[in-house]
């Protein structure tokens, strides 16, 4: 390879490659695409010297290496595409998404723990589209660790799994409002939160503060599971931020009490109001044994197609708005199926409705499924719309 000085593309995703001849990389000055196997760490000091590099795939040791790589390219051509895994473990793998359509960074396996870069703020590529945290060592607040997300205008997907210290995504205070004029997550379309044992909610208020109306304004898919300390999911006052939501899946959050938390008046009394989700297609609520309220008012969503309910027996009323036609309730025009766990059939039939004929009108859309189906679906990457009808 010493003579391949004109080489532009080097693809080395070989599982049996154990040693990378790093001494030759600095000779490949015209290299544009470099893909390394994930079990071999990227030689950061060699790669940062490749000034013509446009595409990079591989594993970095820590956030420090990522910061170093990005700083080295501040005055050179930026990477057009990248898939970077920050992990101390050798045996990870990349999925089959083609590298020439990917702008992803994955923080894994303690790669943020003890990071000195946290003091000055962690770096991320400005055009990042996918961000993954998996047991990486995040602190109690994601935005505290990555304030740069205020300006990540291309970020489309964020997955957070197995982060034991994480309590919230954003900490809202008047100080934060003054310091930042950005709108974090304004282009985010997919958010998945999984197995966060100390997570208490998307937002934590430390003082009276407002949230930019653009934050989460393009979120389409929100999936949260195995977050045992969450009690309230959405504040009613911020529900307009989620107006483009298409899929909402909440499961195995054993302390969840309200999906949409009621606002309070000055006397501390709840203020009920109807809520509109103009684009909601899929609603899944499963194994939420303490859930007492989905919404105090009605939920208006003519776009809804699939509803799936299981293990929410403290719910007395499903607040689905049913339009009256000739004095009779009518299901939302797009509603195709309502999935109910077979074990919850008696609960479903005992629900209160605003109209006495509502239960009969909806019954033709109901399908019952066995709870065992969920065992095969209980994974963070699964977003199926419903079980197979038995």
C-alpha positions in Angstrom: 0.0 0.0 0.0 3.0 2.3 0.3 2.8 3.0 -3.4 -1.0 3.9 -3.4 -0.5 7.6 -2.9 -3.4 8.4 -5.1 -5.9 6.2 -3.2 -9.2 7.9 -2.6 -11.3 5.2 -1.0 -10.2 2.7 1.8 -12.8 0.4 3.1 -11.5 -2.0 5.8 -14.7 -3.3 7.6 -13.1 -6.7 8.0 -13.9 -8.7 11.1 -10.7 -10.7 11.0 -8.4 -7.7 10.7 -6.5 -7.4 13.9 -3.7 -4.9 13.2 -4.0 -1.7 11.3 -0.9 -0.5 9.5 -1.2 3.0 10.8 2.2 4.1 9.6 0.9 4.1 6.0 -2.1 6.3 6.6 -0.1 9.6 6.6 1.1 8.6 3.1 -2.5 8.5 1.8 -2.8 12.3 1.7 -5.5 12.2 -1.0 -7.8 9.8 0.8 -11.4 10.9 0.8 -13.2 7.9 2.3 -11.9 5.8 5.3 -14.0 3.0 6.8 -12.3 1.1 9.7 -13.6 -2.0 11.5 -15.2 -1.1 14.8 -13.0 -3.5 16.8 -10.0 -1.4 15.9 -9.6 2.1 17.3 -9.2 5.0 14.9 -5.6 6.3 15.1 -6.7 9.8 15.8 -3.2 11.4 15.3 -3.0 9.9 11.8 -6.5 10.6 10.8 -6.5 14.3 11.7 -3.6 14.7 9.3 -5.8 13.5 6.4 -6.9 17.0 5.2 -8.8 15.7 2.2 -10.9 13.2 4.2 -14.6 13.6 3.6 -16.1 10.3 5.0 -15.0 8.6 8.2 -16.4 5.5 9.9 -14.8 3.9 12.9 -14.4 3.7 16.7 -12.9 6.4 18.9 -11.7 5.8 22.4 -13.4 8.8 24.1 -15.0 12.2 23.8 -11.6 13.7 24.0 -10.7 12.0 20.7 -13.9 13.3 19.1 -13.1 16.9 20.3 -9.6 16.6 19.0 -10.8 15.4 15.6 -13.3 18.2 15.2 -10.9 20.9 16.4 -8.4 19.7 13.9 -10.8 20.2 11.0 -12.1 23.6 12.0 -10.1 25.3 9.3 -10.1 22.3 6.8 -12.7 20.6 4.8 -15.4 19.2 7.2 -16.5 15.6 7.1 -19.5 15.2 4.8 -20.6 11.9 6.2 -19.5 10.0 9.3 -20.4 7.2 11.6 -18.4 7.4 14.8 -18.7 5.1 17.8 -17.1 6.3 21.1 -16.6 3.1 23.1 -14.0 1.4 25.2 -15.2 -2.0 24.0 -13.9 -3.7 21.0 -16.9 -5.9 20.1 -19.6 -3.5 18.9 -21.0 -3.4 15.4 -22.4 -0.9 13.0 -25.8 -1.4 11.4 -26.2 -1.7 7.6 -27.0 1.9 6.9 -24.7 3.0 4.1 -22.0 5.3 5.3 -22.6 7.7 2.5 -26.0 8.6 3.9 -25.1 8.8 7.6 -24.0 11.6 10.0 -24.1 9.7 13.3 -22.2 9.8 16.6 -22.7 7.0 19.2 -21.5 7.5 22.8 -21.3 4.1 24.4 -19.8 2.1 27.3 -18.6 4.9 29.6 -17.0 7.0 26.9 -18.2 10.2 28.7 -17.1 9.2 32.2 -14.2 11.3 33.5 -14.2 13.3 30.4 -12.3 16.6 31.0 -14.0 18.0 27.9 -17.2 18.3 29.9 -15.8 21.3 31.6 -15.5 23.2 28.4 -18.5 21.5 26.7 -18.4 18.5 24.4 -18.1 19.0 20.7 -20.4 17.6 18.1 -20.4 18.0 14.3 -22.6 21.0 13.4 -24.5 18.9 10.8 -25.1 15.8 13.0 -28.3 14.0 12.1 -28.3 11.0 14.5 -27.1 11.0 18.2 -27.0 7.9 20.4 -26.1 7.5 24.1 -25.9 4.0 25.4 -24.4 3.6 28.9 -22.0 6.4 28.1 -21.9 8.2 31.5 -24.2 11.1 30.9 -24.7 13.4 33.9 -28.1 14.3 35.3 -29.0 16.6 32.3 -28.3 16.0 28.7 -28.2 19.7 27.8 -25.8 20.4 30.6 -23.3 18.0 29.0 -24.0 19.1 25.4 -25.0 22.8 25.3 -24.0 22.7 21.7 -27.3 21.0 21.0 -28.9 24.5 21.2 -27.6 24.9 17.6 -27.8 21.4 16.2 -30.2 22.3 13.4 -29.9 19.1 11.4 -30.4 16.6 14.3 -33.2 14.2 13.4 -32.9 11.3 15.7 -31.8 11.0 19.4 -31.7 7.6 21.3 -30.8 7.5 25.0 -30.5 4.1 26.7 -29.2 2.8 30.0 -28.0 6.1 31.4 -28.3 5.6 35.2 -27.6 9.3 36.2 -29.8 11.0 33.6 -32.8 12.9 35.2 -33.9 15.1 32.4 -33.3 16.3 28.8 -33.4 20.0 29.6 -33.2 22.1 32.8 -35.3 25.2 32.5 -34.5 28.3 34.4 -34.5 32.1 33.9 -30.7 32.0 33.7 -30.7 29.4 31.0 -33.2 31.5 29.1 -31.0 34.6 29.2 -27.9 32.7 28.3 -29.3 30.9 25.3 -31.3 32.2 22.4 -31.3 28.9 20.6 -34.1 26.3 20.3 -32.7 22.9 21.1 -34.2 19.9 19.2 -36.1 22.1 16.9 -35.6 19.7 14.0 -35.7 16.5 16.0 -38.1 13.9 14.5 -37.4 10.8 16.6 -36.8 10.5 20.3 -36.4 7.2 22.1 -35.7 7.0 25.9 -35.1 3.5 27.3 -34.2 2.1 30.7 -33.3 5.3 32.4 -33.7 4.4 36.1 -33.4 8.0 37.5 -35.2 9.9 34.7 -38.0 12.0 36.0 -39.1 13.9 32.8 -38.2 15.8 29.7 -38.0 19.1 31.5 -37.0 20.1 35.0 -38.0 23.6 36.1 -35.6 25.3 38.5 -37.4 28.7 38.2 -40.1 30.3 36.2 -39.1 30.0 32.6 -40.5 29.7 29.1 -39.6 27.3 26.4 -39.0 28.2 22.8 -42.1 27.2 20.7 -39.7 25.6 18.3 -38.2 23.1 20.7 -39.5 19.6 19.8 -41.9 21.3 17.3 -41.0 18.7 14.6 -40.9 15.6 16.8 -42.8 12.8 15.1 -42.0 9.7 17.0 -41.6 9.6 20.8 -41.0 6.3 22.5 -40.3 6.0 26.3 -40.0 2.7 28.2 -38.6 1.3 31.4 -38.2 4.8 33.0 -39.5 3.9 36.5 -39.4 7.4 38.1 -41.3 9.3 35.5 -44.7 10.5 36.9 -45.8 13.1 34.4 -44.9 13.0 30.7 -46.1 16.3 29.1 -46.9 19.6 30.8 -50.2 20.8 29.5 -48.7 24.3 29.0 -46.1 22.9 26.5 -48.3 20.5 24.6 -48.3 22.9 21.6 -44.6 22.1 21.2 -45.6 18.6 20.2 -48.2 19.5 17.6 -46.5 17.4 14.9 -46.3 14.2 17.0 -47.4 11.1 14.9 -46.4 8.2 17.2 -46.5 8.1 21.0 -45.5 4.9 22.8 -45.2 4.7 26.6 -44.6 1.4 28.4 -43.2 -0.1 31.6 -43.0 3.2 33.4 -44.4 1.9 36.7 -44.8 5.3 38.5 -46.4 7.1 35.5 -49.5 8.9 36.8 -50.4 11.3 34.0 -49.6 11.5 30.3 -50.6 15.1 30.0 -50.1 16.9 33.3 -52.9 19.4 34.2 -52.0 23.1 34.7 -52.9 24.6 38.0 -54.5 28.0 38.7 -53.4 30.4 41.5 -55.4 28.4 44.0 -53.7 25.2 43.1 -56.7 23.7 41.4 -56.4 21.7 38.2 -57.4 23.5 34.9 -58.8 21.0 32.4 -58.6 21.8 28.7 -59.1 19.9 25.5 -55.9 18.9 23.7 -55.4 18.7 20.0 -52.9 16.4 18.3 -53.6 17.1 14.6 -51.2 14.5 13.2 -51.2 11.7 15.8 -51.4 8.3 14.1 -50.4 5.8 16.8 -50.9 5.7 20.5 -49.6 2.9 22.7 -49.9 2.8 26.5 -48.7 -0.4 28.1 -48.0 -1.6 31.6 -48.5 1.7 33.4 -50.0 0.4 36.7 -50.2 3.9 38.4 -51.6 5.8 35.4 -54.7 7.6 36.5 -55.2 10.2 33.7 -54.3 10.4 30.1 -55.7 13.9 29.9 -58.2 15.8 32.0 -59.9 17.3 29.0 -60.6 15.6 25.7 -58.0 14.6 23.1 -58.9 15.6 19.6 -57.0 13.8 16.9 -58.9 13.0 13.7 -55.8 11.5 12.3 -55.5 8.6 14.8 -55.2 5.2 13.2 -54.1 2.7 15.9 -54.6 2.7 19.6 -53.1 0.0 21.8 -53.9 -0.2 25.6 -52.7 -2.7 28.1 -52.1 -2.7 31.9 -53.6 0.7 32.6 -56.5 -0.4 34.9 -56.6 2.7 37.1 -57.8 4.6 34.1 -61.6 5.1 34.3 -62.0 7.1 31.1 -60.2 7.2 27.7 -60.7 10.9 26.7 -61.0 10.3 23.0 -63.1 13.0 21.3 -66.0 11.4 19.4 -67.8 13.7 17.0 -71.6 13.6 17.1 -73.3 12.9 13.8 -77.1 13.0 13.9 -76.9 12.9 17.6 -74.7 9.7 17.7 -71.0 9.5 18.5 -68.7 8.7 15.7 -65.1 7.4 15.9 -62.3 9.6 14.4 -62.5 9.1 10.6 -59.0 7.6 10.3 -59.3 5.1 13.2 -58.7 1.6 12.0 -58.1 -0.5 15.1 -58.1 -0.4 18.9 -55.9 -3.1 20.4 -56.8 -4.3 23.9 -55.0 -7.0 25.9 -57.3 -10.0 26.3 -56.7 -9.8 30.1 -58.0 -6.3 30.1 -61.3 -7.0 28.4 -63.4 -6.5 31.5 -61.6 -3.2 32.2 -62.3 -1.9 28.7 -66.0 -2.8 28.9 -66.3 -0.9 32.2 -64.9 2.4 31.0 -66.9 5.6 31.3 -67.8 7.6 28.2 -69.4 10.9 27.6 -72.1 9.3 25.5 -73.9 6.1 26.4 -73.5 4.7 22.9 -69.8 5.3 22.6 -68.7 1.9 23.7 -70.9 0.2 21.2 -69.7 2.4 18.4 -66.1 1.7 19.1 -66.5 -2.1 19.7 -66.4 -2.9 16.0 -62.9 -1.5 15.9 -61.6 -3.5 18.9 -59.3 -6.4 18.6 -58.0 -8.4 21.6 -54.5 -9.8 21.8 -52.5 -12.0 24.2 -50.1 -10.1 26.4 -47.3 -12.5 25.5 -47.1 -10.7 22.1 -45.3 -7.8 23.9 -42.4 -10.0 25.0 -41.2 -10.1 21.4 -41.7 -6.3 20.9 -40.1 -5.0 24.1 -37.0 -3.6 22.4 -36.1 0.0 21.9 -35.7 -0.3 18.1 -39.2 -1.8 17.5 -41.9 0.7 16.4 -44.6 -1.7 15.1 -48.1 -0.3 15.1 -49.8 -3.3 16.6 -49.8 -7.0 17.3 -50.9 -9.7 15.0 -54.6 -10.4 15.6 -55.2 -13.8 17.1 
